[in-house]
Structure formats: structure tokens, C-alpha cells
Amino acid sequence: MADYKIRAAARRAERDANIPKEYLVDLSKVGIDPLPLEELPLPAHRLAPHKPEPTKHYKDEDVTGVARTLLSIEDQAITEAPLEKLVRLLASGELSSVRATEAYLRRAVLAHQLTNCCTDFFSDLALKRAAECDAYLKEKGRTMGPLHGVPVSLKDQFHIAGTNCTMGYVGWIGKVSKEHSVITECILRAGGVPYVRTNVPQTLMRCETHNAIFGRTVNGFNRSFTSGGSSGGEGALVGMHGSPLGLGTDIGGSVRVPSAFNGLWGMRPSMHRIPYEGSANSMLGQESVSSVIGPLTHSLEGVVTFMRAVLGERPWEMDPILVPMPFNEEAYQLKDLQMMKASSSRPSSLEEEDKGEGEGKVKLCFAIEWNDGLVHPHPPILRALRETKEKLQAAGHTMIDWKPYDHGRALDIIDRIYAADGGEDVKRAALEGEEPLMFNLMQNGSERPHLSTYESWQLNKEKSQYRKEYLDHWQSTVNQTGTGRPVDAIIAPVSNWASCPHDTNDNVSYTTQWNLLDRPCVVFPVGFVDPEKDPKVPMEGEAFQVLPGGLDQEYWDRYDPERWAGLPICLQVVGKRLQDEELLGIARVIKEAGASFK
């Protein structure tokens, strides 16, 4: 066994030793096999023989219902409460933070046994913190903050002082964090209780979650399918109700894809709203397209609670690149849209606004992105788009078709941004632990060029030009909407599929598009794959040929309704840059129209 494998095994053993033994369950009682540890090394790029998915390792099995057999009714009730209800129970003292933390630790351990989602368990730290929250409420008669006593899970990028954050790299094992990340500090100031950290892919630059230390994270809805990445540990944990609020990061879809593949609400905020200072990351210093921190949770209200809580801590006083923008309550109530005038007369549909804080009253125009011109979405995604359109139309909103503007060009630009250093950053990080590189978005089977400073400047000029052209394209819809405004938001797929077998999730065009443009996005759950409603049918029209090797047809042909059955279906709604609160208000309109089942 190579030295990196020995170090990785020791780090796993350290994690496992911190799992309270009384929380472990015997999965054989419910006929579930423990997850295997796959042989290393894995292939380093997409041209290596890593297909088909290794079914000898993982069965097609849904384990999301196991908790109903193995956990107490009280633990189930606590852990299945949406975040906003949990916040109310904790703030009133009806539920103690210690009791809530115990329940979530127990369910997190079960979720981990079933999906391999966690890298660290902080039971002692968490229970001590929870006791402090309870004592504060009792003594002061008020909460510590908007997340008072709430257990919060953290992706393995966020430092907790005195602990080891590896970010999936063997070379980072044993490095003890000297201080909290700013986002950790914000969560603590808001009253939160960090209790676990979750798994990531090596390099972070992959929509699958696997590394040499902790192995592969699987999807609780089907263990032979991926939970997504790079926040796939968070996606699996929250999807299994092992966390009420998970924090992930997104530079190309890494919050949205795990949210979608696990049936969750999630958000990619605009850049420079949520503090990234002091967090671990790949390619630190690359600022052409910045990674952002976003939440994964079971309700829209949970997303809003997170945004209010973090922005309420004035994070721009701790992170120098943030825009000093508190949470805009009027924008969330869509009052900016109600007052907006595109002509001398206010549209009649807006005249009766301002009642009930604007809840669902403003007439909106949504655009539906049926495809991105690169990859056709699978039948379940297309059904979700049709049903969402019908429900919004029934609620009185206008719907138009979105015409993707040169999305292949966007994918090419962001791909070159990701690989601008020729992969040097991730190569050095892997070399530090003497581990081989796994497949990632910078590895395509050939050596990527290391751009010069001048070449990087030209690439940024391309990005800026494309952003301007796309903005003009968006604004030009003003003549189609009937509201006197350009389209208010786009409803689009998060991925071309509801999830997929391990090691095959290598298309990110539906998410990276909005990272390049820095558009905030909210993921919302629509339903589940149903073979009767979502049969396998021929592709409508010709396959797109923008991607090489006939990939559009290949992705379409992989769909098997019986194998995909029961997987969650989610979509994303895309808004305007730095208007995150407005987008959350628009997401509320979607929810109130009945387009989301949560």
C-alpha cells in the first residue's frame, strides 16, 4: 500500500473514532450492506476506462426510508421539521438545542453509514455549544441570534479552529486550523451549532464526490447514482435529513447540482454577498469566476433564513471583498418590481400591489429554457418544465420561451478560465500528499496550456464581452413580456438529468453558464421520476453537435426510466446579478403557484 493510502486510512480511522458508538446502527437488521471502499487509484481523466459505473460496488437501492425503521419517532419528528419550524421551536424553548443536536447527530451518523457523506463528527464540541445556547436562552430570556441552537453542517472547506480541514487532499491531513473561516464565525454569531463536516471531491472541480481519503459519497435515493458535487457530502446528508441546514460552495454548480440530485432547495448567491474569507479552496487567487457559498435545505424559508442570518452579521466588516448590502426586505417582497416603470404609465397589472406585502400579487414574466443548445434534458426534466409553466400560467403569470444565447461559447470561456494555470494549483496540492490526481474539470486527457498574464487578460476580455452581450439579450425581452419590464427570471434545468450513475456526471453546461454571468440561482424541487409519466422516447429534433463525440445523443440514450425511477426532479430559477433578495421573492411566487412540492 502506497504511503498516501496509509495516511488516508489513518485519517478515516480518526474520523470513525469520533463517531459516538451509541449512535451507530446495525444495517444488517434492515438488509442493507455497508458501503465498500473502492480500490485506488482511480482514473485521472475522462478518456480513462471509468465507464460503465461500477455496479459491482453499488446496488440500485433507495435508503431514504431506513430512518423510519431505525430511529425513534421523536428523533424523526425533530430531524424532519423544516428549518423555519426548528428555529421557532428552539427560540421558544419548546425544544432544547442539546436535544436537537443529539437527534441530528444520530441521524447524521445513520446518513453517513448509508451514503458516506461526512468527514468529521464534532459531537463533544457541538453538545457543549448547544448547552451554551440553552443556558443563554434561560438566563437572558432571548436567543443568541436567528440560528439560535440550530445544528449546521459545513462542507470540508470551512475551518473550525483547532480541527483539521483536509478538503479531500492527503497532503492537508494533520494541518490544524488556527482560526474559524468567516462563514463559520457568522454561523456562530447567529447562534448556530456546527456539528459535522461533509465530503468533497479531490480538487473540488467535479460534480461527483470522491477523494482518496474518505472515498465516494453516494445518493440516498439510489446508491448506484451520484449525490453530485462538489458539495455532494452536504447534498447526501441534507437529503437524508441528517442536517437542517448545510453550507456548500459553488463555482460551477457545486451547490445547485447536489441540491437538485437530492431533492432540496439550494441557492447560488451572487458573488461578494456571502463571506468566503478564510475558507479553503482550490485555485485561490483566481478571481475571474469566483466560488460562492450557498445553503442546502428542505424549504425556501430555510434559504431565506440563512441569507438573513449571515447578512445580519455584517460580514463585509470581516471580508474585504464583500458588497456592504444588508438583506433587502423590500426587494424580497418584490416592491422594487411593483414600482418599476418601463414607460410613462404604470402597467395596470401592478396597480393593486402593495397589499399583503406583495405576496404573490405582482404579475411576473418567466422565460422557460427548454434546453441550452448543447445537451437535451431527459424526459423527467422536460416534464418538470412543462408542469411548472402550466402552474405559473394558471396563477396569472406570463411565460415565454428563452432563446439560449451562444451557451457553447460560455462553456468554452469558463473551461479555459478553470484551466488557465494549466492545472498547476491542483497538481501541487496532490503532489504535497504524493497522491495521484483524479478526474476533474481541468483534466481532459491532454496537457492544458498555462496561460500567460497577457493571455489571461484577453480571456477576461472575452468573458466581459460575453456578459455584456448576454445582458443585452436579456434586456431585449422587454417587448415580449407584457409587463413593461424585461423577463423577470429564467426557469431552467440544473442538469440534463435527475442524477446519473457514478463517474458519468461530466456535463456542467446548465450550471456553469450562470457562474460565468454571475447570476444568482435558486434550486427548487418539483417531483420525482415516474416511469409512466417519463417514458423513454426518441429525442425531439436533431441531436446538438456543439459538444464533441456525439455527447448529446449519448447522454440522451443513457436514460432508463426504471433505473431512474424515484429520483428527485429539481429546476433552478435564475435572476439578476446582485438582486438575490428579489430572486428569493420570485422563488416564493413559484412555490405559491404550487410548482414545488416542498
Secondary structure, 3 states (H helix, E strand, C coil): CCHHHHHHHHHHHHHHHCCCHHHCCCHHHHCCCCCCCCCCCCCCCCCCCCCCCCCCCCCCCCCCCCHHHHCCHHHHHHHCCCHHHHHHHHHHCCCCHHHHHHHHHHHHHHHHHHHCCEEEECHHHHHHHHHHHHHHHHHHCCCCCCCCCCEEEEECCCCCCCCECCCCCHHHCCCECCCCCHHHHHHHHCCCEEEEEECCCCCCCCCCCEECCCEECEECCEEEEECCCCCHHHHHHHHCCCCCEEEEEECCCCCHHHHHHCCCEEEECCCCCCCCCCCCCCCCCCCCCCCEEEEEECCHHHHHHHHHHHHCCCHHHCCCCCCCCCCCHHHHCCHHHHHCCCCCCCCHHHCCCCCHHHCCCCCCEEEECCCCCCCCCCHHHHHHHHHHHHHHHHCCCEEEECCCCCHHHHHHHHHHHHCCECCHHHHHHHHHCCCCCCCCCCCCCCCCCECCHHHHHHHHHHHHHHHHHHHHHHHCCHHHHCCCCCCCEEEEECCCCCCCECCCCCCCHHHHHHHHHCCCEEEEEEEECCCCCCCCCCCCCCCCCCCHHHHHHHHHHCCCHHHHCCCEEEEEEECCCCCHHHHHHHHHHHHHCCCCCC
